[in-house]
Amino acid sequence: MTAADITIGPVRLIRSDCRAVLADLDPVDQVICDPPYEQSLHDAKNSGRALRADGGAELRGLDFDGIDAYRTDFVAQVVPLCRGWLIAFCTAEGVGRWADAINPAKGIRYKRACAWHKPDGAPQFNGQGPAAWGEMFVAAWCGTGYARWNGGGKRGFYSELVNPRDRHGGHPTEKPWRLMRNILFDFTGPGDLVLDPFAGSGATLVAAVLTGRRAIGIEINPDYFDMAVARVRKAVAQAGALGIQPAPQIQEALL
């Protein structure tokens, strides 16, 4: 098991429940994270009932609790830390719940719900209704003055494969590193310090290395933490071998 607090290049990884350490961190430029889903989805995935009608292997369950019980407390902890954007992934049904937690809070402004389209997303295996088209993420501004990003007037819509050729596959809700790269390009600047309080297997941390950002990742599960450490080591080594901060046009060959 890897040490509980380790720094690899521009990335610091902490093995802990984020709620126990957020108060001890210095301010960061952005918070970009993939928190647990709403508890109702966790319950459905972990129900034990068959979800497929095609005879295939059942989908992997989620080995962590939903966000509902501490979403509001999490927002309260993040606001004093964050100098810019809070980006939090969620289900479509969870957008309103995140807005309800953010809107009453001081020091943060809810801005937009954005979409991640999954071109290769799973069908509805039991055939009892339409399949999910993707996921959402909410964007809220914790900084001073007008919200600032690099996307100009573009829409908050991102389309990336769930299962690219280099998918790591160690985490049940793994985000593609290319998706996180594009979000970092839009919502952060070179050298920014990005905090991911739910680091999982480290996709956001990998994307930070490959876009010239710094990052702090917090992950409570020791197995996922070790996966993140290994992935960050690989990304840092590959970036270092090039002798430059990776540019967008060469990142496709790195992982």
N, C-alpha and C positions, 0 to 999 in steps of 0.2 A: 504494500500500500504506500502511495506517495505521501510525502510530508504534507502537513495540513496548510502550509503557506509557502508557496514557491514562486520565484520569478524566473521567467524564461524570456530573454530578450525584452521586448516592450510589453510583455504580458505578465501580470501577477495573478496567480490562481490561489484561491482560498477554499479549503474544504470545510464547510460550515453551513448551518442554516442562515440564510441571509438576514433574517430578522435579528439574529444575535450579534451581527457585526456591522450592519449598515451605520449605526450611530457612531462607530469608531472611525469611519472612513473620512478622508478629506474630500472636499467638493470635486466633482467630475464634470466634464463638459456635456455629456449626454448619457442617458440610461436607455439602453436598447435590449429588450429581453423577450423571452418566450415563457411566460409564467405557466403554471398548470392551467388546464382548461377548467370550464365550469364543472361543478360536481356532478351535475346531471349527466354530462357526457362520460365522465369517469365511471359513474354507476352503470351506464349502458354498456361500456366496453368491458367492464369487469363483472357483468351479470352472470357469466357462466353459460348463458343460453346460446344456442347456435345462431350465428349471424350470416352464415353462408348457405346457399341452396345449391351450390355447384360442386359440392364434395371436396373442395379445397381446404387447406389448413386454415383454422380460425386465426383471425388477426391477434396480434400480441396485445395483452392487457397493459394497463398503466399502473406502475408500481409506486405511485405517489398520489397524495390527496389533491383535490381540486382547490382552486384559489378563493372560492366564495367566502370562507370563514375569515380570511385576513386581507382581502383586497383593499378595503378602506384603510386599514392600518399600514399596509404596504405603501399606498400613495402618500400617507402622512410621513412615512420614513424617507421616501425618495425626494420629496419636494425640497427640503433643506440642503440636500446633496447636489442637486442637478442645476447646472447653469444654462441648460438649453432644452433639448427635447427629451421627453419620455415617450418611448415607443414600446407598446406592449401588445403581443399577439393574443388573439382570442378567437372563439367561435363567432359566427354571425350573431347568434343569440346572446353572446356576452358583451357586444358593443354597448348596449344600453346600460348594462350593469357597471361597466367601466366608466361610462359617462356619469352615471349617478354617484360614483365614488369620487370622481375628479371635480365635477362642477361645484360642489359646496366647499371644496378645499381652497385655502388661501395660498397664493404664490404659484398657482398653476392654472393654465387656461386650456380647456378642451378645444382642439382645433378641427380634427377630421377623423373619420373612419376610412381606412385604406384597405385595399384588397390584394391578396395573393392568389392568383389563378393557378390551378394545378392542371396542366394539359394532360398529364398521365395519371391523374388521380384515380383512386379505386372506384369501381362501379358500386351500385347498391346490390351487394351480393345476394341478399334474400329476395330481391325483386319486389319489395313491398312499397316502393316509392322512389322518388328521384334521388340520385346520388348527390353528395356535396360537391360543389364546384371548386372549393378552395377554402381559404381561411381569411380572417380579417386581422388588422391591427389598428389600434387607436394611436393617434399622435396628439400629444399635449405639450404645451410650451411652458417651461419653468423659468425661462430667462426674463431679463428686463427688456422693456421696449417691445417693438414689433418682433414677431417671430421671423426667424431667418433660416432659409435652407438654400440648397444649390439647384433646385429643380425648376426655378422660374414658375411658369404657369402650367407645368405638366400635371397630368392626373395622377392621383395616388393609387395606381394600378400596376401590379408587378406580375409577370407571368414567367415562372421557372418550373422546371421539372422536379417532381418529388424524388424521382429515382434516376439521377444522371449516372453516367458510367462510373463515376468516382464516389458514389454515395458511401459513407462510412457504415451506416446501418446499425450502429451499436445502441442507439437510443430510439424509443418507440415514437417520439414526436420530433425527430431530427429535422432541422431546417437546412435546406441546401445552402452551401457556403456562397454560391453565386447570388442567391437571393439576398443574403445578408450583406454581401459586397455592394450590391446596387443600392440597398438602403443606406449603407454607410456613405456611399458617394453622395447621396441626396441630402442626408440629414447631418453630416459631420464634415469637418475639415481635416486636412493633413495635420498629423500631430495631436489631434484631439484625444482626450482621455475618455474612453467609453466604458461604462460599467454594465455588466450583464449579471444580475443577481441570481439568475436561474440558468447557469451556463450549460448544463447538460453535457453533451459530448464535445462541446467547444466550437460549434460552427461560427458563431459570431466572433470568437477570439481568433480563429483562423482567418476570417475575413479581415479583421483589424490588422493582423500582421501583413497581409497581402495588399493592403491599401495605405500603408504608412501611418496607421493610427496606433495609439497605445490602448491598453485595455486592462480591466480588472474583471475576472470571472469568479463567481461564487457558486459552489455546487455542494449540496449536502450528501449526495449519494457517492460513496467511495469508489464504486465501479465506474460510474460516469465521470467522476473527477479524474481518475487515472486515464480514461479514454481521452479526456480533454487535454491532459498534460502531454500525452503521446502525440496527439494531433498538432498541438502548438509547437512542440519540439521539431516535428517534421516541417511545419510551415516556416519556422524561423531558420532552420538549416537550409531549406531550399531558397529562401529569400537571400540569406547570407551568401550562398554559393554564387548568386548572380552579381553580388557586389553592389546592388542598387536597391532602392525601394521599388518594389514591383509596380509596373504601370498596367493600366487596364488591358492593353492589347496582348500582354504576355501572361496574364494570370491564368488563362485557360489551360496552360501546359503545366501548371505547378502542382496540382493535386490529382 
